[in-house]
Structure formats: C-alpha cells, structure tokens
C-alpha cells in the first residue's frame, strides 16, 4: 500500500468534486481505485469548513504518530525475540532456585572435612 501525498489526494478529490470527468476517467487519469477517490472526496467535503476557520475534525489536533519509528521499533523487537527463541539460553534454560538449607549443609560439610583432616 503506497502512501499518497496530501496534495495528490486534494487534487484527486477536487477533480471528483468538479464533476467534469466520470469516475472511470478519474480512475484512469490518477491510477487510483474508485473507492479511494470517493473516500478522499468525502474527507475533503467534511474538512472544507476548517479552511474558513471552523473546526471540522477536533480529533485531528492529536499529536502526529511517527509510523516509521514505530515500525522500526516493532522490527527490532521482533528480531530480538526471534534471536532469543533460537538461542541456547532459551533452549537450555535451567530453573535456578536457591536452596538455603542445601547451601548451609554444604558449608557445614566442608568445615567438618577441613577440621577432621590431619595436619
């Protein structure tokens, strides 16, 4: 799906509003699907009041989202996730649980071995 510049969309929508050409002619001229032309025409008509100071779309005041950076982040995280899934760390994950009693027993056993050995 290609992203069309706003100026191109406006040009196509204005041509549709003028009505000098049929929809088929507009589709052939601009190489855009008729549904897209109809949608851009409706958007232009809805937002026309905003040109004269009215507020047609209050939700358009929301901050712009940088899709390129979001797509880049998604790609990076997907790659990291894939690498993690294939890594030996993931495949041979060992459950490490501390057992304080076992550590204490090992420490006591090592003391007794040291104290009972002759010098």
C-alpha positions, 0 to 999 in steps of 0.5 A: 500500500503506497502512501499518497501525498496530501496534495495528490489526494486534494487534487484527486478529490477536487477533480471528483468534486468538479464533476467534469470527468466520470469516475472511470476517467478519474480512475484512469487519469490518477491510477487510483481505485474508485473507492479511494477517490470517493473516500478522499472526496468525502474527507475533503467535503467534511474538512472544507469548513476548517479552511474558513476557520471552523473546526471540522475534525477536533480529533485531528489536533492529536499529536502526529504518530511517527509510523516509521519509528514505530515500525522500526521499533516493532522490527527490532523487537521482533528480531530480538525475540526471534534471536532469543527463541533460537538461542541456547539460553532459551533452549537450555534454560535451567530453573535456578532456585536457591536452596538455603538449607542445601547451601548451609549443609554444604558449608557445614560439610566442608568445615567438618572435612577441613577440621577432621583432616590431619595436619 
